[in-house]
Amino acid sequence: MVRSPVANAAPGNNITFHGSQGKINVNRSKFKMWLGDQLMTDDVKESRLMLQDHLPANAIRLYNSSNHLKDWINSIHTRQPPICDVEIGHRTATICHLVNLTYWHNQALLWDPEKERFAGSSGDPRWMGQEYRKPWSLP
């Protein structure tokens, strides 16, 4: 059984965004929003109204995509960039790999995103790749 870090959150993958005035917890089927310690809603259907009421007009808003595969194929046909550009995809995959490494090796990692290397004395450089069959190599 997967235990969520937020009490009563839906099982499965979720994330909590903490801000100066509250927090939001979301996953594919759940939305919870707190202002301070007060739970404002835990209803997905209310989420748009809550965000309209409580986010300022100049707040950064994320894109809405219900089908990433369709968007990607459309970008191939139109030559327009997809909703998530290559850099976002790369950074997202990097985070996933780092989380897996912390789990498999049971140790905390420090990561330098600029150099794309482990920082401090954390991690093992050998985890950054693999040995290739001859004659294949990376520079």
Secondary structure, 3 states (H helix, E strand, C coil): CCCCCCCCCCCCCCEEEECCCEEEEEECCEEEEEECCEEEECCHHHHHHHHHHHCCCCCCCCCCCCCHHHHHHHHHHHCCCCCCCHHHHHHHHHHHHHHHHHHHHCCCCCEECCCCEECCCCCCHHHHCCCCCCCCCCC
